[in-house]
Structures are given as C-alpha cells and as structure tokens.
Amino acid sequence: MILKSVIGFAALTVIFAVTTPTYAQVSKEVRRGCEAKADKVRPALRTPEREQFIANCLADATATQSKKKKY
C-alpha cells in the first residue's frame, strides 16, 4: 500500500514538472519586446537586474485577469 502511494506521488510530481512550463510559454515577439524595454531603462541595468526585469515583464505578459465575483 505504501509503495503504491509513493509511486503515485512520484508520478504526480513528474506530471506537474513537465506540464507547468508548457502553460507559461511566451512568444518570441513578447520576449524581444521585454528585452528592448530592459535596454531602454536608465540608469543601465546590470546583468542580474536585467534578467529580473525581463522575468517580471514576461510574468506580466502571461498573467491572466481573474473573473469578477458575482455576489
């Protein structure tokens, strides 16, 4: 019984690890746009800051709006 639980948990972990990045894909145009925005920031960003800026820009581009709750 415990072996089945361990195997099931491992299978779910693999499924989540494989499918999650595929849902968060962005187009090449969006990535290039975010890189262009990062290049225009003044004062100029250092490499780690630039990567953080691009990551935040991509996260904003892929975010979905929640539906309004009906009360």
C-alpha positions as CSV (number, residue, x, y, z in Angstrom):
1,M,0.0,0.0,0.0
2,I,2.8,2.4,0.9
3,L,4.6,1.6,-2.3
4,K,1.6,2.5,-4.4
5,S,1.3,5.8,-2.6
6,V,5.0,6.6,-3.2
7,I,4.8,5.7,-6.9
8,G,1.6,7.7,-7.3
9,F,3.2,10.8,-5.6
10,A,6.3,10.4,-7.8
11,A,4.1,10.2,-11.0
12,L,2.1,13.3,-10.0
13,T,5.4,15.2,-9.3
14,V,6.7,14.3,-12.8
15,I,3.4,15.3,-14.4
16,F,3.4,18.7,-12.7
17,A,7.1,19.3,-13.5
18,V,6.6,18.5,-17.2
19,T,3.3,20.3,-17.8
20,T,3.7,23.6,-15.8
21,P,6.4,25.2,-18.0
22,T,4.4,24.5,-21.2
23,Y,1.5,26.6,-20.0
24,A,3.7,29.6,-19.3
25,Q,5.3,29.9,-22.7
26,V,5.6,33.3,-24.3
27,S,6.1,34.2,-27.9
28,K,9.4,35.3,-29.3
29,E,8.0,38.7,-30.0
30,V,7.0,39.2,-26.4
31,R,10.4,38.2,-25.2
32,R,12.1,40.6,-27.7
33,G,9.8,43.4,-26.5
34,C,10.7,42.8,-22.9
35,E,14.4,42.8,-23.8
36,A,14.0,46.0,-25.7
37,K,12.3,47.6,-22.7
38,A,15.2,46.4,-20.5
39,D,17.7,48.0,-22.8
40,K,15.9,51.4,-22.5
41,V,15.9,51.5,-18.7
42,R,18.1,54.3,-17.3
43,P,20.4,54.0,-15.5
44,A,21.5,50.9,-17.3
45,L,20.8,47.6,-15.6
46,R,23.5,45.2,-14.7
47,T,23.1,41.6,-15.9
48,P,21.2,40.2,-12.8
49,E,18.9,43.2,-12.7
50,R,18.3,43.0,-16.5
51,E,17.3,39.3,-16.1
52,Q,15.0,40.2,-13.2
53,F,13.4,43.0,-15.3
54,I,12.8,40.6,-18.2
55,A,11.4,37.9,-15.9
56,N,8.9,40.4,-14.4
57,C,8.0,41.7,-17.8
58,L,7.3,38.2,-19.1
59,A,5.3,37.4,-16.0
60,D,3.2,40.5,-16.5
61,A,2.7,39.5,-20.2
62,T,1.5,36.0,-19.3
63,A,-0.7,36.9,-16.3
64,T,-4.4,36.4,-16.7
65,Q,-7.1,38.5,-15.2
66,S,-9.5,36.8,-12.7
67,K,-13.2,36.9,-13.4
68,K,-15.3,39.2,-11.3
69,K,-17.1,37.5,-8.5
70,K,-20.9,37.8,-8.5
71,Y,-22.4,38.4,-5.2
